[in-house]
Amino acid sequence: MSGTPFQLRSTSRAVLAKFETHADAREELLSTHDEQLIEKTTDEHYWGCGSAGTGKNRLGQLLMEVRSLLRECAQPGG
């Protein structure tokens, strides 16, 4: 399943909301520092890496984007 622009926006909002409202999940995400995050799946080539590692890993990318946003908001003036 590939993501449509609507699905991508909806998923982005949902992922951000999850980490804004759940402190334990937010701390877990922030504890990954600058590590590359990979959604390791064997059957999902859009949201995950797919069985051959050639997927788009869009969920991993979204998590890294949310992590950056959370860091920016945590800084003074953010």
Backbone as a ProteinNet text record, in pm:
[ID]
protein_1_A
[PRIMARY]
MSGTPFQLRSTSRAVLAKFETHADAREELLSTHDEQLIEKTTDEHYWGCGSAGTGKNRLGQLLMEVRSLLRECAQPGG
[TERTIARY]
84.2	0	88.1	70	144.7	58.2	122.4	48.5	6.7	-117.2	-164.7	-126.7	-129.6	-100.2	-189.6	-317.5	-407.5	-361.2	-325.9	-280.1	-152.7	-64	61.6	36.9	-47.2	-79.1	-147.8	-242.8	-315.7	-222.6	-136.2	-42.1	56	103.4	195.7	131.9	8.6	-62.5	-80.7	-116.6	-139.8	-11	98.5	227.1	270.3	259.3	295.8	207.9	78	-13.7	20.9	58.3	95.2	210	312.8	431.4	413.4	320.3	290.1	211.9	130.6	42.1	89.7	187.1	236.4	383.3	406.4	542.4	638	591.9	681.2	725.2	633.9	668.7	759.9	732.2	815.4	958.6	975	1109.7	1182.1	1109.1	1168.9	1217.5	1136	1175.3	1296.1	1292.7	1404.6	1532.9	1520.5	1639.5	1715.6	1655.4	1724.6	1824.9	1827.7	1921	1915.7	2026.1	2030.2	2034.9	1997.2	1998.6	1898.1	1932.6	1837.4	1732.4	1607.1	1498.4	1442.4	1431.5	1385.4	1268.2	1157.6	1041.5	1069.4	1111.4	1153.3	1032.4	990.7	879	918.6	854.3	885.1	783.7	668	562.1	512.9	579.5	535.1	649	631.9	740.3	725.6	612.9	597.8	630.2	559.6	580.2	704.3	744.7	859.4	971.2	1067.2	1184.3	1163.9	1058.9	1035.1	1132	1105.6	1186.4	1328.5	1349.8	1484.2	1554.8	1489	1548.9	1544	1459.7	1452.3	1326.4	1251.5	1129.2	1158.3	1053.5	1068.2	1086.9	1050.5	1067.2	1001.9	885.3	822.1	787.4	750.4	721.6	848.4	959.1	1085.5	1121.4	1099.6	1127.3	1036.3	908.5	814.8	857.1	898.9	943.3	1064.5	1156.4	1273.6	1233.5	1136.4	1086.9	1019	937.4	870.3	973.7	1073.3	1180.4	1245.5	1273.9	1333.6	1239.7	1111.7	1013.5	1005.1	1004.7	997.6	1120	1235.3	1357.7	1349.4	1304.3	1291.9	1196.9	1085.9	986.6	1038.5	1129.3	1182.4	1287.8	1344	1446.8	1382	1452.9	1399.3	1364.7	1248.1	1202.6	1142.9	1138.2	1089.2	943.2
-117.9	0	123.4	208.8	334.2	440.9	542.6	646.9	757.8	797.2	914.1	1037.4	1155.8	1276.5	1288.3	1251.9	1256.7	1161	1037.6	939.7	987.7	1046.7	1094.7	1207.5	1303.2	1413.4	1360.5	1270.9	1215	1137.4	1058.1	980.4	1072	1175.6	1270.8	1333.8	1376.6	1438.4	1338.4	1216.7	1114.5	1080.2	1067	1034.9	1148.8	1272.1	1386.6	1391.8	1373.2	1376.9	1269.8	1153.1	1044.9	1088	1145	1179.9	1308.4	1392.9	1512.8	1477.5	1373.4	1341.2	1226.9	1150.7	1036.6	1058.6	1104.6	1139.5	1021.1	901	785.3	755.2	763.3	740.9	851.8	976.4	1090.3	1072.5	1033.3	1013.5	899.5	795.3	682.8	728.7	806.6	857.1	949.8	1040.4	1133.7	1062.4	948.1	873.6	812.1	813.7	759.9	859.8	980.4	1086.8	1107.7	1086.8	1108.7	977.7	868.4	739.1	738.2	667.3	648.5	548.7	581.4	493.9	422.4	291.8	209.8	124.8	136.3	50.8	-80.4	-180	-306.6	-397.5	-407.9	-493.9	-575.2	-687	-768.7	-750.6	-696.2	-689.1	-547.6	-448.3	-310.3	-229	-189.6	-121	30.4	81.8	227.4	276	224	269.5	207.9	90.8	21.1	0.7	-84.6	-107.4	-222.3	-303.6	-416.3	-529.9	-643.2	-762.8	-751.2	-676.7	-662.9	-536.3	-460	-335.7	-222.8	-236.7	-135.1	-49.6	-65.6	12.1	158.2	238.7	383.6	421.6	334	360.3	491.8	518.9	648.2	665.4	558.5	571.9	606.5	543.4	578.7	724.1	771.7	912.1	1005.3	969.1	1050.6	1056.9	943.9	942.5	1033.1	1033	1120.6	1267.2	1297.5	1435.4	1479.9	1393.5	1425.4	1444.3	1359.9	1372.9	1510.3	1555.8	1688.8	1798.7	1787.1	1886.5	1891.2	1775.3	1770.9	1836	1813.4	1877.3	2028.3	2075.6	2220.5	2282.9	2216.5	2270	2269.5	2178.5	2168.2	2274.4	2335.9	2437.8	2570.9	2653.4	2785.8	2863.5	2920.5	2996.6	2910	2774.7	2683.4	2665.3
0	0	0	-93.6	-93.7	-29	22.5	91.5	-2	9.7	-62.9	18.8	-41.5	37.4	161	148.8	264.2	373.2	334.6	433	501.5	425.6	481.3	581	546.7	639.1	764.2	745.3	859.3	950.8	891.9	971.4	1042.2	975.3	1037.7	1160.4	1147.9	1261.3	1374.7	1340.3	1442.8	1516.5	1442.9	1505.4	1597.2	1551.6	1634.6	1759.5	1743.6	1858.2	1960.7	1914.3	2006.3	2095.5	2036.1	2113.5	2193.3	2153.9	2232.9	2359	2352.6	2464.5	2553.1	2510	2588.3	2623.1	2746.4	2789.2	2780.5	2814.4	2809.6	2666.8	2572.5	2431.7	2381.1	2422.6	2381.9	2431.1	2557	2611.7	2540.4	2507	2433.2	2295.9	2227.1	2095.7	2107.8	2203.5	2220.7	2262.2	2328.2	2371.5	2254.3	2135.3	2017.5	1960.5	2017.2	1976.6	1825.6	1756	1610.9	1532.2	1596.6	1527.9	1413	1307.1	1198.1	1245.5	1226.1	1267.7	1145.6	1157.4	1045.5	1091.4	1021.2	1045.5	974	1051.6	992.4	972.7	849.6	813.2	691.2	674.6	557.2	445.9	479	377.8	349.7	400.4	381.7	321.7	196.1	125.3	123.2	166.7	172.8	313.4	413.4	551.1	612.4	567.3	624.8	525	565.3	480.1	382.1	404.1	314.5	339.5	280.9	306.7	254.3	146.7	89.2	137.2	224.2	272.4	171.3	70.9	-34.4	-25.4	83.9	100.8	130.7	132.3	152.8	299.1	392.3	535.2	576.3	522.7	550	697.5	767.6	910.2	987.9	954.3	1019.2	995.2	873.7	842.1	921.6	932.4	1010.5	1156.8	1211.1	1350.4	1370.3	1275.5	1286.7	1275.3	1189.9	1177.6	1306.8	1364.1	1490.2	1600.7	1604	1703.9	1694	1574.1	1554.5	1602.6	1569.7	1614.9	1766.9	1829.7	1975.6	2038.4	1980.2	2030.8	2018	1902.2	1879.9	1980.9	2006.9	2101	2244.3	2275.5	2411.5	2440.3	2337.1	2356.5	2391.6	2469.4	2502.3	2375.5	2374.2	2257.8	2149.7	2172.4	2069.7	2067.8
[MASK]
++++++++++++++++++++++++++++++++++++++++++++++++++++++++++++++++++++++++++++++

